[in-house]
Amino acid sequence: MIATTRIEMSDLSQQKRMNTDLSDELTPQHTVEQAVEHYLSRSGIHDNGLRWNVYSRGVRLDKKSRLSDLPEADTRWTVMPEVAAGGR
């Protein structure tokens, strides 16, 4: 990925969207997890202690990956909380 690439993040319903240039508040050296934290903060979404996952092209991204390490094709992300079904 290059420094001028834009990333588009949205929730599952696509109502809360954020576009960012990787030369502004986020840089190629930030991690996916830091980008998600930035998105949640900017979108006014409270994490409520939930773990959040990021998907691009139907594949979950590794939250520890640096933005510079992601393929060029992974610029549109869906951010959603991790959910678990079942009992205690």
BAMIDO-786513 format. One record per atom (N, C-alpha, C): residue in three letters; x, y, z. Coordinates in steps of 0.1 Angstrom, whole numbers, plus 5000, padded with zeros to 4 digits. Each point is the difference from the previous one (the first is absolute). Layout:
N
ALA|X|Y|Z
...
END
This chain:
88
MET|5008|4988|5000
MET|4992|5012|5000
MET|5009|5012|5000
ILE|4996|5011|4994
ILE|5008|5012|5000
ILE|4993|5011|5008
ALA|5008|5010|5004
ALA|4996|5010|5009
ALA|4988|5009|4995
THR|4997|5000|4987
THR|4989|5008|4995
THR|4987|4992|4999
THR|5000|4988|5003
THR|4988|4992|4999
THR|4990|5004|5010
ARG|4988|4999|4996
ARG|4989|5003|5009
ARG|4993|4987|5004
ILE|4996|5000|5013
ILE|4993|4988|5005
ILE|4986|5005|5003
GLU|4990|4992|4996
GLU|4986|5002|5003
GLU|4996|4990|5011
MET|4995|5004|5011
MET|4995|4991|5010
MET|4985|5003|5003
SER|4992|4990|5002
SER|4986|5001|5003
SER|4995|4989|5009
ASP|4989|5002|5006
ASP|4994|4990|5008
ASP|4992|4991|4990
LEU|4994|4989|5006
LEU|4994|4990|4991
LEU|4988|5006|4992
SER|4993|5010|5006
SER|4989|5006|4994
SER|5004|5011|4990
GLN|5013|5003|5000
GLN|5005|5011|4991
GLN|4995|5014|5004
GLN|4994|5001|5012
GLN|4995|5014|5003
GLN|5011|5008|5006
LYS|5010|4995|5007
LYS|5011|5007|5006
LYS|5012|4998|4991
ARG|5004|5009|4992
ARG|5011|4999|4991
ARG|5011|5010|5003
MET|5012|4996|4998
MET|5011|5009|5002
MET|5010|4997|4989
ASN|5005|5010|4993
ASN|5011|4999|4990
ASN|5012|5007|5006
THR|5011|4994|4999
THR|5012|5007|5005
THR|5012|4998|4991
ASP|5008|5010|4999
ASP|5012|5000|4992
ASP|5011|4996|5009
LEU|5009|4991|4996
LEU|5011|4995|5009
LEU|5011|5010|5001
SER|4998|5013|4998
SER|5010|5010|5002
SER|4995|5010|5011
ASP|4988|4997|5005
ASP|4994|5009|5009
ASP|5001|4995|5015
GLU|4989|4996|5006
GLU|5000|4995|5014
GLU|5005|4986|5001
LEU|4998|4992|4989
LEU|5005|4987|4999
LEU|5012|4999|4990
THR|5010|4993|5003
THR|5011|4998|4991
THR|5002|4986|4997
PRO|5008|4997|4990
PRO|5003|4986|4997
PRO|5006|4992|5011
GLN|5006|5007|5010
GLN|5006|4993|5012
GLN|4990|4996|5010
HIS|4988|5005|5000
HIS|4989|4996|5009
HIS|4996|4986|4998
THR|4994|4993|5010
THR|4995|4986|4998
THR|4985|5001|4996
VAL|4995|4989|4996
VAL|4986|4999|4997
VAL|4992|5003|5013
GLU|5005|4994|5011
GLU|4993|5003|5013
GLU|4999|5015|5003
GLN|5011|5007|4998
GLN|5000|5014|5003
GLN|4991|5008|4990
ALA|4999|4995|4988
ALA|4991|5006|4990
ALA|4985|4998|5005
VAL|4997|4988|5005
VAL|4987|4997|5005
VAL|4996|5009|5012
GLU|5009|5001|5009
GLU|4998|5009|5011
GLU|4997|5014|4996
HIS|5008|5005|4990
HIS|4998|5013|4994
HIS|4986|5001|4994
TYR|4996|4990|4992
TYR|4987|5000|4994
TYR|4988|5000|5011
LEU|5001|4992|5010
LEU|4990|5000|5010
LEU|4999|5013|5007
SER|5011|5006|5003
SER|5000|5013|5007
SER|4994|5011|4991
ARG|5004|5001|4987
ARG|4995|5010|4991
ARG|4985|4998|4997
SER|4996|4987|5000
SER|4986|4997|4996
SER|4990|5001|5012
GLY|5006|5002|5012
GLY|4992|5001|5012
GLY|4994|4986|5004
ILE|5007|4989|4997
ILE|4996|4987|5003
ILE|5007|4996|5013
HIS|4992|4997|5010
HIS|5006|4995|5013
HIS|5004|4986|4999
ASP|5012|4996|5004
ASP|5004|4986|4999
ASP|4993|4991|5010
ASN|4996|5006|5011
ASN|4992|4992|5010
ASN|5008|4987|5004
GLY|5013|5001|5000
GLY|5008|4988|5004
GLY|5000|4989|4990
LEU|4994|5002|4988
LEU|4999|4989|4990
LEU|5014|5000|4992
ARG|5002|4988|4995
ARG|5012|4999|4991
ARG|4994|5002|4986
TRP|5008|5008|4992
TRP|4996|5004|4986
TRP|5008|4993|4990
ASN|4993|4995|4989
ASN|5007|4994|4989
ASN|4999|5009|4988
VAL|5009|4998|4991
VAL|5000|5008|4987
VAL|5001|4990|4989
TYR|4991|5002|4990
TYR|5000|4992|4988
TYR|5002|5008|4988
SER|5007|4994|4990
SER|5002|5006|4987
SER|4999|4989|4990
ARG|4992|5002|4990
ARG|4998|4990|4990
ARG|4996|4987|5006
GLY|4992|5000|5011
GLY|4995|4988|5007
GLY|5010|4993|5008
VAL|5012|5005|5002
VAL|5010|4994|5008
VAL|5004|5009|5012
ARG|5001|4993|5012
ARG|5003|5008|5012
ARG|5015|5004|4999
LEU|5002|5013|5003
LEU|5014|5005|5000
LEU|5006|4997|5014
ASP|5013|4998|5000
ASP|5008|4999|5013
ASP|5001|5013|5006
LYS|4995|5002|5012
LYS|5000|5013|5007
LYS|5014|5005|5003
LYS|5010|4991|5000
LYS|5014|5004|5003
LYS|5008|5004|4987
SER|4994|4998|4989
SER|5007|5004|4987
SER|5001|5015|4999
ARG|5011|5004|4995
ARG|5002|5015|4997
ARG|4993|5003|4987
LEU|4994|5012|4999
LEU|4993|5004|4988
LEU|5009|4999|4988
SER|5013|5002|5001
SER|5009|4999|4989
SER|5002|4986|4995
ASP|4996|4990|5008
ASP|5002|4986|4996
ASP|4988|4994|4993
LEU|4989|5008|5000
LEU|4987|4995|4994
LEU|5001|5001|4984
PRO|4994|4991|4993
PRO|5000|5001|4986
PRO|4992|5012|4995
GLU|5003|5005|4989
GLU|4993|5012|4994
GLU|4985|4998|4999
ALA|4995|4987|4998
ALA|4986|4997|4999
ALA|4992|5002|5013
ASP|5007|5000|5011
ASP|4993|5000|5013
ASP|4998|5015|5005
THR|4993|5007|4993
THR|4998|5014|5003
THR|4985|5003|5005
ARG|4991|4991|4998
ARG|4986|5001|5005
ARG|4998|4990|5011
TRP|4997|5005|5012
TRP|4999|4992|5012
TRP|4986|5000|5005
THR|4996|4989|5006
THR|4987|4999|5008
THR|5005|4997|5014
VAL|4996|5009|5009
VAL|5004|4999|5014
VAL|4987|4995|5008
MET|5002|4989|5007
MET|4988|4996|5008
MET|5005|4993|5013
PRO|4991|5000|5010
PRO|5004|4993|5013
PRO|5000|4985|4998
GLU|5009|4994|5008
GLU|5000|4986|5000
GLU|4988|4995|5008
VAL|4993|4990|4995
VAL|4988|4995|5007
VAL|5002|4985|5002
ALA|4995|4995|5011
ALA|5001|4986|5002
ALA|4986|4995|5004
ALA|4996|4988|4995
ALA|4987|4994|5004
ALA|5003|4990|5010
GLY|4990|4997|5008
GLY|5002|4989|5009
GLY|4998|5005|5015
GLY|5003|4990|5008
GLY|4998|5002|5015
GLY|5011|5007|5006
ARG|5002|4998|5012
ARG|5009|5006|5009
ARG|5014|4997|4997
END
